[in-house]
Amino acid sequence: MDAEPPVTVSTSRLFAGFLKIGLSGFGGVMPFARRMIVEQQRWLSELEFLDVLSLSQFLPGPNVVNVSIIIGRRFQGVKGAIAACAGMLLMPLVIVLALATLYAQFSHVEAVRGACNSVSASASGLIVATALKLARPLRSAAWQVAVCIVAFVGIALLRVPLLWMLAALCPMSIGIAWWKRA
């Protein structure tokens, strides 16, 4: 069986792809990013995307921006990272500036405040749906599912600070992964 040839993505395709992602959502574009990168364009496999996302969550800054930089650099080096990041941020910047101007004028209107609350609820639902999709490749590794559950319980329910959870779970996860591969 022949291996698939490596995917090549031009700088312009990186810019256009991440521009589309930036236009697809507002404040919660990771579901759109995953669908475009993994399902539509097939730039990365599910597991490769999960690896990129894991790294980008560990790095400072917005996760999806980190994803754009990592993927851009992977395919086109520094130029690709800049193109992907610029595509990701261009339209959201324009939209935020326009909305901030409108909000400054109409923030006193009750319907405007209600719309903002509705958008927050929608974004929360998208985050949960994406988390469930990202968990699919982990089903076969019970120890990874256990680490996810411990992290969720620690952070969401027990309110353990993120840095403490990372300090505890990262070395443990790396150790278990190393032991399982040996």
N, C-alpha and C positions, 0 to 999 in steps of 0.2 A: 504494500500500500504506500503510495507516494504521499509525502508530507505536503501540506498546502504551502504555496509560496508565501513569503512574508508580505504583509499588507504594506503598501506605500500610500501615503497621504500627502498631497501637495500643501504648500503654505496657504494658497487661496482656498482650498477645500477645508483646511483647519479653521480659517477665519470665518468662512461661510457657515460651516457646521456649528461653530460655537456662537455665531451671531444668531442663528436660528434657535439655539437653546436659550440664549438670553432673551429672545422675543417670546419664547413659549410659556414662560411663567414669570411670576413676580414673587420673589422671596423664597421660593421653594422649587427650584428647577432641576434638582437632582433626578426626579423621576423621568423628566424629559431628556436629560443628559444620558442616563442609562439606556433609555429606549433608543435614542439616536446612535450612540456609540456602539452598543452591543447588538441590538436587534436590527436596526435599519442599515447602518453603514458597515457593520461588522468589523470595525477597526480593532476591537478587543473582544476576547471571549468573556464569558461571565466571570470566570475566576481571575482573569487579568484585570477586569474592571474592579472586582472586589479588592484586589491587591492595591490598585491605584487609589481607590476610595479610602482604604484603610490607612495608607500612607498620608493622604491628604487630610484626613481627620486628625492625625497626630501632629501635623504641621500647623503653625499659626496661620490665621487668615480664613476666609470663607472656603468651605470644602470644595464647592464647584469651581471656584477660581483656581484652587490648587490642582484640581483634576485637569482643568484646561491647560495649565502650565506643564504639568507632567506629561500629558499626552502630546501636546505640541512639541515639547523637547524630544520626546521619544521618536517622532516621525521626521522632524525637520530641524532639530537642534535649537539653538537660541532663537533663530528667526521664527521657527514654528511655535515656540513658547510665547513669543511676543504676539504673533498673529492670533493664536488661539485665545490668549488672555484679552487682547484688544477686541476680538469678536464677541467674547463673553460679556465684556463690560460696556461696550459702546452704547447699545440701545437701552439697557437698564439705567445708565447714567442720564441719558436724555429723558427717559420716562420719569425718573425720580425727580429731576429738576422741574419738569412740567407739573407733576403731581404736587410737589411741595409748593409751587406757586399757587396752584388751584386750592390746595388745602388751607394755605394762609388766608385766602379770601373767603372760604366757605366752611371753616372748621366749626363754626357756631351752629350749623344746621344739623339737626338730629339724624336725618337720613344719611348724612356723610359719616357720622360716627358709627351708625349701624352697619353701613357698608364696610367700614374698616374692620369691625368685629367679625363680619361674615367671611371676609378674606382670610382672617386669622384661622378660623375654624377649617376652611378648605385646605389651607396649607398644612395644618396638623394632620388631616386625613391623608394627604399626599405623602407625608413623611412616613406614616404608619404603613401605607401600601408599598412604598419603596423598601422599607426595612424588611417586610415579608418577602418581597421578590429577591432581595439580596441574600436572605437567609437560605434560599433553596439549595445552592451548591454546598452548604454546610451540613445538610441533613445526614450525610453519610459519615460524618466525623462527630461522634457523640461528645467528645471532649471539647470541641469548639462550640457546640450548642451549650454545653454546661458553662463555659466561660462567658458566653453571651448572656445567659440567664443570671449568672453571678453579677455581671456588670450592670444589667438592668435593675436587679433588685438593689444593688448597692447604690447606684446613682439615682434612679427614679423613686424608689420606695424609701430607702434608708437615708437618702440625701448625703451620701458620702461624697466629699469633693472629688471632682474628676481627676485631679493630679494624684490624689492618694490611690484611687482605683487604678490609674495607669501605672503607678509605682509598684503596686502589688501584682496586677494581672499581666503586665508586659513581660517581666522576667519569667513568670510562671508559664505563660503561653509559649514563649520562645524555647524554654526548657522542655516542655512537653512535645512541641513540634520537632525539636532536635532529637529527642529520645525516640519518637515514633518513626523518624526517617532512618535512624541508625540501625 
